[in-house]
C-alpha cells in the first residue's frame, strides 16, 4: 500500500449513475459528513479541455468543493477537493480556474 500523503489531496473517482441527474449522483456518491453544511449548490458548465465544455454540478460546503462532471459516452466523474487542497483560484475572462493538489501533483478545473 502506498504511503498516505501528509497534506489533504483532492480525489477523482467515477460517480455512480442516478436517473434523476447530476445532483442525485452527488447525493449518492458523496453524502454530507457530520457537521458539514451546504453553502452553495448549482448546475454549471466546466471546461475539461481547451474547447470542450461539459455540464457539471457543484456543491460547496464548509469543508470541501465537490464536482460531478457529465460525460455522454462514459461514466460521470466525481472530483472532491478538500478546502486545504485548494491551491489557487484565478479569473480567466468569464471563467474561474481552480487549481488543487492531488496525490499525483497539481490539477485544475475551469468553471
N, C-alpha and C positions, 0 to 999 in steps of 0.2 A: 504494500500500500504506500503511495507517495506521501511525503510529509505534508502536514496541513500548513497552509500559509498563515503567517503570524498576523497579517492585516486582513480585514474583510475584503472579499472579492465578489464581483458580480457572477451570476451563474446564467447559463444559457441551455435550455432544455426544450424538448418537444412538448407542446401544450396538448392536453387530451381534448378530443373533439367533443363539442357540446352543440346540439342542434340549434339552440336559441342565440348563438352568436359569440363574439369575442368576449363580451362581459361575462357570460356564463362560463366560458373556458377559463377565464381568470379566476372566478369563484371556485371552480372545480380544482384547478391546478395549484393555486396559491391562496388558501384561506387565510384570513387575518389571524395573527398571533394574539395572545392575551395582552391587553393594553395597547394594541395597535389601532389607530383611528384613521379613517379615510379622510384626507383633506381635499382631494380632488380626484375625479374620475371622468374620462371622456373619450369619445372616438375621435381620431385624428389621422393624419397622413404621416408616414415616416419614409425617409429616403433610405433604401437599402443598397443602393448603388449610385453611380453618377446620374443616371436618368430614370431609374426605377423608383416609383412611388407605390407604397403599399398601404392598405388600411391597417390601422393598429388601434389598440385600446390601451390607454394609460391609466394607471392608478397610482396616486401619490399618497403615501401615508406618513406618519410621523417617524417611521423607521426606514423606509425604502421607496424606490420607484420600481414599478413592475409594468412591463410592456407585453402584450400579446400581439405579434406581428402576423398578419394573414398572408398565406400563400395559396394560390389557386390549385396547384397540382402536387403539393407536398404538405406534410403536416405543418400546422402553425407553430411558430417559435415563441417561447416564453423567455423573457430576459428579466431577471430580478437584480436590482442594483441597490445594495445597502447604502445608507447615507454616507458611511465612512469610505466607501469605494468610489464615490463620485469625485473625479479629479478636476474637471473644468466644465463650465457652462459658457458657451460663446454664441454670439448672434451672427448669423451669416445671411444677410439680406432679410428675407421673410422667414427664415428657418432658424431653429435653435439646435446647436450641436452639443451633445452631452458626451464627454469623454470620461471613461471609467476604467477601473483596474479589474482585470480578470486573472485567473490562475496562470494564463499563458502570456500575460502582458497587458498593454492598454488596448482598448477598443472604443468605438464610438457609435452613436446612433443620432440621426438628424431628424428632428420633428418639426 
